[in-house]
Amino acid sequence: MGTSRKPTMLSRHSPHTYPAVTRAYMLFAPFRDRGSSLLHSQKYLFEVELDVRSFLFWKKNDVAVVAVFKKVRKHNKNTTGTVQRSFSIPAAYVRIIDQLTKESVHGKHNASHEALRRATYAEETLDALGKELFRHDTVCGPGFRSIVLNPILQRQMRGVPSHYTPLVRRAIAGGDRPVTIDRATRFYLEVDPIDPESIPSFRRNAVYIPEMRWHLAVLMGACSVRDIEAFRHFQYNQDDIMKQLQKEKPASGIPAFNMVELEVIHCEKIHTFFEDELRRAVGCSLVMPICAKPVVPIARPAQ
């Protein structure tokens, strides 16, 4: 299989360990862990609704309502209040908002470097989105495209983790070539990630994004949003996935999951979400029917 150890197994959790609705008040919880003071002081808080059924599913022109709470300092008083506004935005953005919100919540319970780094990034990104939305009307509509969230969607659609800058640069350049304005423009603007036709690419390439897999596991009840050990397992498993990917030759069309990827998603208890992709697994010891391969614009992250 190309790895020296088995993928880390998640412990079983109740499917009701975390509600489908992310409540804004959770983000007001005080920091209790050592090192949590390093986290960004978040100004914009979000409330969205998301479950497994809508994790990577939306239709053309689908919109969703997101509630945004802005912290404001009261005039001539040393206290703060909140201003709430609701916005109608493309439904594809809800998953990212929910993922970032849950990463922020997790960072309040996990003082590890990676958890704090991801939580700080999540809160800074949500604040940037809050500022962007507050400059718009409450009805942004299906044609709205976020300058904050679209780059994240573009990288996830291509299976490019955001945590390693050299990997992002290689993905933009298409290898060891220099990053140019033309290549960056094509990478971020050539394909609309809000288009439902991009969903197969998101699904196939989700295995390469540890935050997406962790978020999916939380929604499926495979782990709790506060589970420190589970969060660490996803980072370990990501190393195995990327090591194996570097050993493989580029494949034409849509590659099936390799054996390392198959074992990881089973151990992380998210394999039932990928039933369609598992039916296309060829050349592995799985007794499953082989389905026709759909047309996917992007199938593998650049090495």
Stockholm file with secondary structure:
# STOCKHOLM 1.0

chainA/1-303         MGTSRKPTMLSRHSPHTYPAVTRAYMLFAPFRDRGSSLLHSQKYLFEVELDVRSFLFWKKNDVAVVAVFKKVRKHNKNTTGTVQRSFSIPAAYVRIIDQLTKESVHGKHNASHEALRRATYAEETLDALGKELFRHDTVCGPGFRSIVLNPILQRQMRGVPSHYTPLVRRAIAGGDRPVTIDRATRFYLEVDPIDPESIPSFRRNAVYIPEMRWHLAVLMGACSVRDIEAFRHFQYNQDDIMKQLQKEKPASGIPAFNMVELEVIHCEKIHTFFEDELRRAVGCSLVMPICAKPVVPIARPAQ
#=GR chainA/1-303 SS CCCSSCCCCCCCCCTTSSCSEECGGGGGSCCCSTTGGGSCCCCEEEEEECCGGGTTCCCTTCEEEEEEEEEEECTTSSCEEEEEEEEEEETHHHHHHHHHHHHHHHHTTCCSHHHHHHHHHHHHHHHHHHHHHHTSCSBCCTTCCCTTTHHHHHHHHTTCCTTCHHHHHHHHHTSSSCCCHHHHHHHHHSSCTTSGGGHHHHHHHGGGCHHHHHHHHHHHTSSCTTCHHHHHHHHHHHHHHHHHHHHSCCCSSCCCCCHHHHHHHHHTTCGGGGHHHHHTCCSSSCCCCCCCCCCCSCCSCCC
#=GC SS_cons         CCCSSCCCCCCCCCTTSSCSEECGGGGGSCCCSTTGGGSCCCCEEEEEECCGGGTTCCCTTCEEEEEEEEEEECTTSSCEEEEEEEEEEETHHHHHHHHHHHHHHHHTTCCSHHHHHHHHHHHHHHHHHHHHHHTSCSBCCTTCCCTTTHHHHHHHHTTCCTTCHHHHHHHHHTSSSCCCHHHHHHHHHSSCTTSGGGHHHHHHHGGGCHHHHHHHHHHHTSSCTTCHHHHHHHHHHHHHHHHHHHHSCCCSSCCCCCHHHHHHHHHTTCGGGGHHHHHTCCSSSCCCCCCCCCCCSCCSCCC
//
